[in-house]
Amino acid sequence: MSDADSHDALLLTLTRAARLVGVSRGALQKKIKSGELPTFEGMVKPQDLVRAYPETRLEDNTALERFTNIKDEAFARRVRERVLPGPEVLAERLAGLSRELAQMKTSLERYRTIIDWLYDKFNEYEKSDNRDIKNTFGRLKLWLHHELERETHSDPLQSLAVKESFLRLMTAHVRLLPSQHEFFVEGSDTILDAAMRAGISLRYGCSNGNCGQCKARVSSGKTLAVRHHDYSFTEAEKNQNYILMCSHTAVSDIELETQEITSAHDIPSQQIATRVKTLEPLNDDILLLHLQTPRTKRLNFLAGQSVTLEAGNGAEASYPVASCPCDDRNLQFHIHRTPHDRFADFVFRKLKNGNIVNLTGPQGEFSLSEDSPRSLIFIAYGTGFAPIKSLIEHAMAREVAETLHLYWIEREHGHYLNNLCRSWADALDNFHYTPLTAAPDDAAQVLPRMLQDHPDLAAFDIYAAGPEAFLNATKKFLATHKFPDKQLKVNRVD
Ligand code: FES
């Protein structure tokens, strides 16, 4: 039996493997592409993982924690509720692990008996008068002894197995069908919350167990209701194992049949009376408006989309959402004060915490091409950073892109969330941030910087947001360098 064969039963999904060594899926995919990490039908062997990440101390979660903190920032509301799994979930998982342990113990006892029998046979043949037989079985006995010793002293693999068991106690793995998208459910999070946290866009409505829009069929594994729901399933739905993703958590690893949102057209227009939670000046001319929706009527939207806001003086305006769809209740907007803008003027001078702001939307198709395998470049000019921020937070949650590079062009001292961008770059190995300074008309002067950093621009998808003049300059620059049109998405933000 080869070393590789002995671990076939322990193949890991990429999502689980990335979690175990504390890197993003994108970083893992980079190793796979370069041939440093072999895969078998999309799965990874533990010993290959340990070989590819020899430096990783498996008990060291620092990298994962840094990464989780960033996601938590984008997911402010629910993450603070996230704790250990509830007693019922924990008891179910412990029972599952105990069953597995008992099975493994029985198997091990059987193997022990077989090995003892083999030793007896080898000893017997070693006493043979035939020198060839004696030597062959002597060598076999030595090999067996050596292999058994090697297995028991294989520390990194043991640490990996311990970490894997602990992970399974604290989290459950979900695979969606037919997309094959994967994510983890932590603590007693609902499946819907966990999917949104992982940047996966599912169909849902009330988030509250009333509308039934988040129905999904459990095709394998066990779930548990963690929130009361009023929606009643038909007998047929009950028999087919339907659940509500907004009310159930995963007890064991599960597979779920469900529909995902694949384009902006899948999301209906919504009208929501939101309340102002905070108003925070980011500089003299830009204000962070934080709106909160009612608990039972949240905004279903894609990262990068816009909504129309109306704030009581009759003036309304369209703004890109500057926060991640993973927190659909807390919505952020970057309001830029410009002459003759009645809505912005009202927000700066009259709007107060607790006031109502009516929201209609979402609109627009400036969203990530979900299944693109390419790395991502984001170019923002001014408050074009707002939809770009939403896209970046979403891309970080998805963990799929190998590299993310943000170029933010502004006038001098205009990068109003510079520290946030720097903290992303400090925390994540695959995120790069380059602030650039230019007047709007001169933005094209600084774009060649992208080519210096990435001579092979065609290996990227590019998302650009800002005023019309900047977008025209960007398109012209990219066309000159034969950048494929279909890999560029732009969003006008004045
Ligand atoms: S979203 Fe309405 S029942 Fe789940």
Residues whose N, C-alpha, C, O or C-beta is under 5 A from the ligand:
A	BS01	FES	Y204 G205 C206 S207 N208 G209 N210 C211 G212 Q213 C214 L244 C246
